[in-house]
Amino acid sequence: MESATHALRGEKGIRPKLSDSLEAALQVADCNYEFGSTWGTKFGWIYGSMSEDLLTGLTIQRKGWKSTFPLSGPPAFLGCAPTGGPAAMTQQKRWATGQLEILASKSNPIFATFAGNLQFRTSLFYMYILSWGPSSIPELCYAALPAYCIISNSHFLPKVHDPAMLIPIIVFVTYNTLTLREYLKLGLSAQAWWNNMRMGRITATSAYLFGVLSVVLKILGLSDTVFEVTQKDDDDGMNDATKFTFDESPIFVPGTTLLLVHITALFTLCLRLLPSVDDGKGLRVGPGEVFCSLWVVLCFRPFMKGLFRRGKYGIPSSTIFKSACLALVFVCMGLRI
């Protein structure tokens, strides 16, 4: 602190010894100054959530402070995101866990709007970010719905000749066109857009789902959330960032199950299209459900490749076995209903 004060004042000729500087740096690094103080609760980084950066910003804006975006040149605080499936999925799970912790605590943006100085529009944006975790439940249901309709010979979309079919088509085309346009405007490629769109579906139906489960178990008092450190792959020239990697973590079970369910559903549809197969009910599945099923399979294409690969690029046999059992239960329920 003394050396920093002298440096800020521009005083010359006062240079602490190297040993003193190292000792002071070690004292700062061990974070003992946090014990018995308000650091971490009222000042500094606000703890109490896996997403401490989000909680810190929310706490600052709740006090009425105005935020700004400093655009420096060259850009500061740049780093490498985790590469590979396990590290990226664990990071997404940690974010979803921390965001839901904030949503279920007294730091909720709604409370900050009525009891603090958080603006209403800012509160809506925070609510959008914090709801990423709970959105995994309807996202998982929607991802499984086309396969369920194909297996049970039903439909959830209007028929092709129905004018109402234009509504989902227009929404689908508009959303994807606008998001692709944003990527192209930023100088990014269409491949980058597709990779992020695909990863959005993968993380929403798996990593976010496990984040919600962690917070629910914490609320019920059955377990506590644990900060999982994500390690980056070694940059030894042997890693291929374009390939999705797997491990035996259960976080890959939902995605593998979804893929197996949709493959089974499409295979079932092919059997029903054969002239020799006649169940007496007729085919009620429309092209909309088939397209949605193919779209899910396309989004989970890295899992498709993982079924036939070995090593870290292949899905472990234990994960495939668990997913196959869950997919079998899903198919049996669809056939009975």
BADO-9241 format. One line per field, with one value per residue (C-alpha): x, y, z; residue in three letters. Coordinates in Angstrom, 3 decimals. Example, Ala and Ser with C-alpha at 12.3 -4.5 7.8 and 13.67 -1.06 7.14 Angstrom:
2
east = [12.300 | 13.670] $
north = [-4.500 | -1.060] $
up = [7.800 | 7.140] $
tiba = [ALA | SER] $
end
This chain:
337
east = [0.000 | 2.815 | 4.681 | 1.469 | 0.825 | 4.297 | 3.925 | 0.592 | 2.012 | 4.889 | 7.482 | 10.894 | 13.784 | 11.563 | 11.913 | 11.078 | 13.314 | 12.439 | 11.934 | 9.471 | 7.532 | 7.278 | 6.154 | 3.463 | 2.317 | 2.001 | -0.071 | -2.449 | -2.641 | -3.656 | -6.845 | -6.626 | -7.910 | -11.373 | -11.780 | -13.863 | -14.503 | -17.311 | -15.286 | -17.290 | -20.613 | -20.862 | -17.680 | -15.465 | -16.507 | -19.817 | -19.777 | -22.649 | -23.134 | -21.252 | -21.727 | -20.049 | -19.429 | -23.140 | -24.044 | -21.474 | -22.871 | -26.416 | -25.468 | -23.731 | -26.679 | -29.100 | -27.351 | -28.197 | -24.770 | -24.661 | -22.611 | -20.674 | -18.818 | -15.138 | -13.846 | -10.086 | -7.559 | -6.136 | -9.016 | -8.348 | -9.226 | -9.259 | -8.862 | -9.372 | -12.667 | -12.451 | -12.154 | -13.683 | -17.002 | -16.397 | -14.788 | -17.281 | -20.278 | -18.981 | -18.525 | -22.059 | -23.404 | -21.555 | -23.021 | -26.547 | -26.134 | -24.916 | -27.628 | -30.386 | -28.860 | -29.266 | -32.801 | -33.775 | -32.105 | -32.817 | -30.675 | -33.473 | -33.749 | -37.456 | -36.625 | -33.834 | -36.335 | -38.884 | -36.534 | -33.493 | -32.614 | -32.483 | -34.271 | -37.193 | -35.716 | -32.434 | -34.370 | -36.035 | -32.655 | -31.318 | -34.408 | -33.743 | -30.157 | -31.035 | -33.772 | -31.340 | -31.294 | -35.080 | -35.509 | -33.799 | -36.963 | -39.275 | -36.368 | -35.881 | -39.617 | -39.760 | -36.680 | -38.324 | -41.787 | -41.197 | -39.837 | -42.771 | -45.249 | -43.556 | -43.465 | -47.071 | -48.300 | -49.630 | -48.807 | -48.417 | -48.036 | -50.771 | -51.027 | -49.148 | -52.320 | -53.480 | -52.813 | -51.840 | -48.694 | -47.303 | -46.930 | -44.217 | -42.513 | -42.310 | -41.094 | -38.403 | -37.137 | -37.245 | -35.367 | -32.582 | -32.268 | -31.960 | -29.422 | -27.343 | -27.492 | -26.132 | -23.183 | -22.388 | -22.602 | -19.975 | -17.653 | -18.211 | -18.843 | -21.954 | -20.056 | -19.593 | -23.327 | -24.193 | -21.711 | -23.189 | -26.748 | -25.918 | -24.116 | -27.060 | -29.332 | -26.787 | -26.032 | -29.684 | -30.815 | -27.919 | -25.630 | -28.434 | -30.567 | -27.878 | -27.451 | -31.140 | -30.826 | -27.894 | -29.831 | -32.948 | -30.898 | -29.331 | -32.737 | -33.990 | -30.912 | -29.766 | -26.464 | -24.523 | -23.274 | -19.591 | -17.452 | -16.076 | -12.900 | -12.726 | -9.303 | -8.308 | -6.841 | -3.084 | -2.073 | 0.392 | -0.734 | -2.471 | -5.922 | -8.496 | -10.852 | -13.309 | -14.028 | -16.351 | -14.833 | -16.598 | -15.989 | -17.975 | -19.752 | -23.552 | -23.894 | -23.720 | -26.571 | -29.467 | -27.952 | -27.149 | -30.649 | -32.263 | -30.225 | -31.101 | -34.786 | -34.919 | -32.996 | -35.471 | -38.401 | -37.157 | -36.536 | -40.076 | -41.398 | -39.553 | -41.178 | -44.630 | -44.005 | -43.424 | -46.388 | -46.455 | -47.000 | -50.583 | -51.618 | -55.141 | -54.709 | -53.236 | -50.228 | -51.023 | -47.446 | -46.854 | -43.726 | -43.397 | -42.718 | -40.286 | -38.402 | -38.188 | -36.839 | -34.217 | -33.304 | -32.666 | -30.511 | -28.578 | -28.025 | -26.756 | -24.525 | -21.410 | -23.109 | -23.833 | -20.128 | -19.313 | -21.283 | -18.777 | -15.519 | -13.131 | -11.055 | -11.913 | -13.753 | -16.132 | -19.027 | -18.131 | -19.984 | -21.399 | -23.044 | -24.435 | -25.877 | -27.598 | -28.938 | -30.183 | -32.139 | -33.751 | -34.509 | -36.127 | -38.390 | -39.352 | -40.160 | -42.237 | -44.266 | -44.838 | -45.994 | -48.397 | -49.976] $
north = [0.000 | 2.389 | 1.679 | 2.141 | 5.479 | 6.741 | 5.612 | 7.375 | 10.580 | 10.429 | 10.510 | 9.430 | 7.995 | 5.918 | 2.336 | -0.439 | -3.430 | -6.356 | -8.628 | -6.148 | -5.943 | -9.718 | -9.995 | -7.362 | -9.096 | -12.403 | -10.752 | -9.349 | -12.630 | -14.728 | -12.612 | -12.421 | -8.863 | -10.320 | -12.058 | -10.117 | -7.291 | -6.220 | -7.132 | -9.598 | -8.593 | -4.817 | -3.854 | -5.424 | -8.614 | -9.688 | -13.374 | -15.782 | -17.018 | -18.988 | -15.978 | -13.473 | -11.028 | -10.864 | -10.532 | -7.757 | -5.769 | -6.250 | -5.064 | -1.985 | -1.018 | -1.684 | 1.135 | 3.506 | 3.620 | 4.096 | 1.644 | 2.289 | 0.166 | 1.192 | 0.324 | 0.399 | -0.117 | -2.685 | -4.576 | -5.538 | -8.645 | -10.992 | -14.684 | -18.086 | -19.850 | -23.515 | -25.805 | -29.235 | -30.518 | -31.267 | -27.933 | -25.866 | -27.759 | -27.465 | -23.730 | -23.355 | -25.419 | -23.189 | -20.064 | -21.491 | -22.511 | -19.074 | -17.264 | -19.371 | -18.822 | -15.084 | -15.527 | -17.544 | -15.191 | -11.790 | -10.298 | -10.995 | -8.131 | -7.744 | -6.975 | -4.677 | -2.729 | -2.157 | -1.978 | -0.527 | 1.800 | -0.711 | 0.558 | -1.485 | -2.056 | -3.159 | -5.506 | -7.108 | -7.735 | -9.312 | -11.523 | -12.656 | -13.610 | -15.266 | -17.382 | -19.284 | -22.206 | -22.679 | -22.350 | -25.717 | -27.527 | -26.236 | -26.431 | -30.111 | -30.748 | -28.988 | -30.880 | -34.202 | -33.262 | -33.987 | -37.447 | -38.151 | -37.148 | -39.393 | -42.361 | -41.903 | -41.070 | -37.656 | -34.052 | -30.689 | -28.492 | -27.588 | -29.515 | -28.264 | -27.104 | -25.259 | -21.462 | -21.548 | -23.440 | -20.135 | -18.893 | -21.340 | -21.143 | -17.336 | -17.357 | -19.942 | -18.209 | -14.727 | -15.698 | -17.532 | -14.846 | -12.021 | -13.850 | -14.773 | -11.149 | -9.987 | -12.358 | -11.238 | -7.568 | -8.215 | -9.745 | -13.308 | -16.239 | -18.288 | -21.235 | -19.305 | -18.576 | -22.217 | -23.402 | -21.042 | -21.931 | -25.611 | -25.187 | -23.151 | -26.167 | -28.559 | -26.506 | -25.588 | -29.220 | -30.539 | -28.082 | -25.706 | -28.656 | -29.867 | -26.323 | -26.228 | -29.621 | -28.359 | -25.334 | -27.405 | -29.833 | -26.868 | -25.337 | -28.694 | -28.956 | -32.219 | -30.878 | -27.696 | -26.178 | -26.635 | -24.329 | -26.536 | -25.140 | -25.503 | -26.426 | -25.411 | -27.980 | -27.976 | -26.108 | -28.694 | -28.712 | -32.073 | -30.748 | -30.118 | -27.370 | -28.269 | -31.679 | -32.098 | -34.038 | -36.165 | -37.814 | -39.990 | -37.038 | -37.463 | -34.036 | -35.762 | -38.184 | -35.822 | -34.932 | -38.544 | -39.601 | -36.964 | -38.078 | -41.755 | -40.895 | -38.942 | -41.600 | -44.197 | -41.953 | -41.445 | -45.179 | -45.833 | -43.377 | -45.206 | -48.466 | -46.870 | -45.587 | -49.124 | -50.467 | -53.683 | -51.838 | -50.822 | -50.088 | -49.074 | -45.554 | -43.819 | -41.531 | -38.370 | -37.123 | -34.132 | -32.784 | -30.193 | -32.794 | -34.622 | -31.401 | -30.531 | -34.006 | -33.723 | -30.243 | -31.625 | -34.402 | -31.808 | -29.688 | -32.747 | -33.859 | -33.792 | -36.457 | -38.452 | -38.435 | -39.301 | -42.542 | -43.908 | -42.436 | -43.580 | -41.860 | -38.369 | -37.749 | -40.643 | -40.950 | -43.438 | -46.756 | -46.079 | -42.882 | -44.651 | -47.420 | -44.968 | -42.939 | -46.054 | -47.117 | -43.687 | -43.622 | -47.063 | -45.865 | -42.789 | -44.863 | -47.363 | -44.540 | -42.993 | -46.283 | -47.017 | -43.575] $
up = [0.000 | 0.837 | -2.402 | -4.408 | -2.658 | -3.484 | -7.090 | -7.516 | -6.055 | -8.502 | -5.755 | -6.905 | -4.980 | -2.704 | -3.767 | -1.309 | -1.149 | -3.367 | -0.382 | 1.150 | -2.116 | -2.403 | 1.210 | 0.643 | -2.541 | -0.705 | 2.007 | -0.582 | -2.498 | 0.504 | 0.882 | 4.683 | 4.476 | 3.717 | 7.064 | 9.576 | 7.101 | 4.807 | 1.730 | -0.282 | 1.285 | 0.795 | -1.052 | -3.663 | -5.388 | -3.868 | -2.998 | -2.380 | -5.933 | -8.556 | -10.859 | -8.565 | -11.415 | -12.226 | -8.544 | -8.116 | -11.045 | -9.830 | -6.328 | -7.703 | -9.907 | -7.060 | -5.199 | -8.045 | -9.637 | -13.396 | -15.426 | -18.589 | -21.091 | -21.340 | -24.780 | -24.548 | -27.255 | -27.318 | -25.648 | -22.053 | -20.042 | -23.011 | -22.348 | -23.908 | -23.340 | -22.366 | -25.367 | -25.583 | -24.379 | -20.660 | -19.776 | -21.772 | -20.366 | -16.804 | -17.242 | -18.589 | -15.686 | -13.209 | -14.800 | -14.775 | -11.135 | -10.086 | -12.018 | -10.467 | -7.021 | -7.540 | -8.820 | -5.732 | -3.228 | -1.730 | -4.501 | -6.991 | -9.543 | -8.748 | -5.109 | -6.260 | -8.372 | -5.610 | -2.598 | -4.396 | -7.225 | -10.062 | -13.158 | -14.435 | -17.900 | -16.355 | -14.094 | -17.119 | -18.690 | -15.498 | -15.322 | -18.890 | -18.028 | -14.704 | -16.306 | -18.532 | -16.095 | -15.694 | -19.465 | -19.822 | -18.721 | -21.510 | -23.972 | -23.158 | -23.513 | -26.881 | -28.081 | -27.221 | -28.515 | -32.241 | -31.451 | -29.162 | -31.889 | -34.435 | -32.060 | -30.875 | -34.420 | -33.433 | -34.282 | -32.560 | -35.626 | -38.124 | -41.360 | -44.413 | -46.177 | -43.038 | -43.231 | -39.535 | -40.578 | -41.823 | -38.241 | -37.070 | -40.464 | -40.365 | -36.737 | -37.508 | -40.645 | -39.108 | -35.949 | -37.754 | -40.436 | -37.900 | -35.740 | -38.798 | -39.942 | -36.573 | -36.848 | -40.390 | -39.363 | -36.667 | -39.236 | -38.044 | -40.333 | -40.882 | -39.400 | -36.146 | -36.100 | -36.590 | -33.954 | -31.363 | -32.324 | -31.993 | -28.689 | -27.422 | -27.857 | -26.363 | -23.256 | -22.670 | -22.564 | -20.488 | -18.670 | -17.685 | -16.585 | -14.192 | -12.910 | -11.994 | -10.296 | -8.207 | -6.961 | -6.219 | -4.125 | -2.333 | -1.544 | -0.239 | 1.968 | 0.375 | -0.940 | -1.474 | -4.697 | -5.412 | -7.520 | -10.275 | -11.788 | -15.565 | -16.896 | -20.387 | -22.739 | -23.151 | -26.264 | -27.492 | -31.097 | -30.665 | -29.813 | -32.497 | -31.365 | -34.105 | -32.524 | -29.568 | -26.660 | -24.060 | -20.724 | -18.304 | -16.708 | -16.463 | -18.063 | -21.479 | -20.735 | -21.693 | -25.063 | -25.910 | -24.849 | -27.046 | -30.034 | -29.532 | -29.102 | -32.350 | -34.269 | -33.005 | -33.924 | -37.480 | -37.827 | -36.599 | -39.181 | -41.950 | -40.857 | -40.933 | -44.451 | -45.743 | -47.716 | -45.663 | -42.387 | -41.615 | -38.032 | -39.024 | -37.719 | -40.711 | -40.637 | -38.685 | -38.436 | -40.701 | -42.400 | -39.621 | -36.945 | -39.215 | -39.982 | -36.269 | -35.489 | -38.222 | -36.939 | -33.435 | -34.864 | -36.859 | -33.728 | -31.841 | -34.688 | -32.419 | -30.300 | -33.447 | -34.279 | -30.670 | -30.946 | -33.480 | -32.176 | -29.477 | -26.848 | -25.736 | -29.013 | -28.381 | -25.946 | -23.168 | -23.210 | -19.729 | -20.967 | -24.028 | -21.828 | -19.473 | -22.394 | -24.180 | -21.084 | -20.788 | -24.517 | -24.270 | -21.443 | -23.490 | -26.589 | -24.612 | -23.035 | -26.466 | -27.991 | -25.138 | -25.249] $
tiba = [MET | GLU | SER | ALA | THR | HIS | ALA | LEU | ARG | GLY | GLU | LYS | GLY | ILE | ARG | PRO | LYS | LEU | SER | ASP | SER | LEU | GLU | ALA | ALA | LEU | GLN | VAL | ALA | ASP | CYS | ASN | TYR | GLU | PHE | GLY | SER | THR | TRP | GLY | THR | LYS | PHE | GLY | TRP | ILE | TYR | GLY | SER | MET | SER | GLU | ASP | LEU | LEU | THR | GLY | LEU | THR | ILE | GLN | ARG | LYS | GLY | TRP | LYS | SER | THR | PHE | PRO | LEU | SER | GLY | PRO | PRO | ALA | PHE | LEU | GLY | CYS | ALA | PRO | THR | GLY | GLY | PRO | ALA | ALA | MET | THR | GLN | GLN | LYS | ARG | TRP | ALA | THR | GLY | GLN | LEU | GLU | ILE | LEU | ALA | SER | LYS | SER | ASN | PRO | ILE | PHE | ALA | THR | PHE | ALA | GLY | ASN | LEU | GLN | PHE | ARG | THR | SER | LEU | PHE | TYR | MET | TYR | ILE | LEU | SER | TRP | GLY | PRO | SER | SER | ILE | PRO | GLU | LEU | CYS | TYR | ALA | ALA | LEU | PRO | ALA | TYR | CYS | ILE | ILE | SER | ASN | SER | HIS | PHE | LEU | PRO | LYS | VAL | HIS | ASP | PRO | ALA | MET | LEU | ILE | PRO | ILE | ILE | VAL | PHE | VAL | THR | TYR | ASN | THR | LEU | THR | LEU | ARG | GLU | TYR | LEU | LYS | LEU | GLY | LEU | SER | ALA | GLN | ALA | TRP | TRP | ASN | ASN | MET | ARG | MET | GLY | ARG | ILE | THR | ALA | THR | SER | ALA | TYR | LEU | PHE | GLY | VAL | LEU | SER | VAL | VAL | LEU | LYS | ILE | LEU | GLY | LEU | SER | ASP | THR | VAL | PHE | GLU | VAL | THR | GLN | LYS | ASP | ASP | ASP | ASP | GLY | MET | ASN | ASP | ALA | THR | LYS | PHE | THR | PHE | ASP | GLU | SER | PRO | ILE | PHE | VAL | PRO | GLY | THR | THR | LEU | LEU | LEU | VAL | HIS | ILE | THR | ALA | LEU | PHE | THR | LEU | CYS | LEU | ARG | LEU | LEU | PRO | SER | VAL | ASP | ASP | GLY | LYS | GLY | LEU | ARG | VAL | GLY | PRO | GLY | GLU | VAL | PHE | CYS | SER | LEU | TRP | VAL | VAL | LEU | CYS | PHE | ARG | PRO | PHE | MET | LYS | GLY | LEU | PHE | ARG | ARG | GLY | LYS | TYR | GLY | ILE | PRO | SER | SER | THR | ILE | PHE | LYS | SER | ALA | CYS | LEU | ALA | LEU | VAL | PHE | VAL | CYS | MET | GLY | LEU | ARG | ILE] $
end
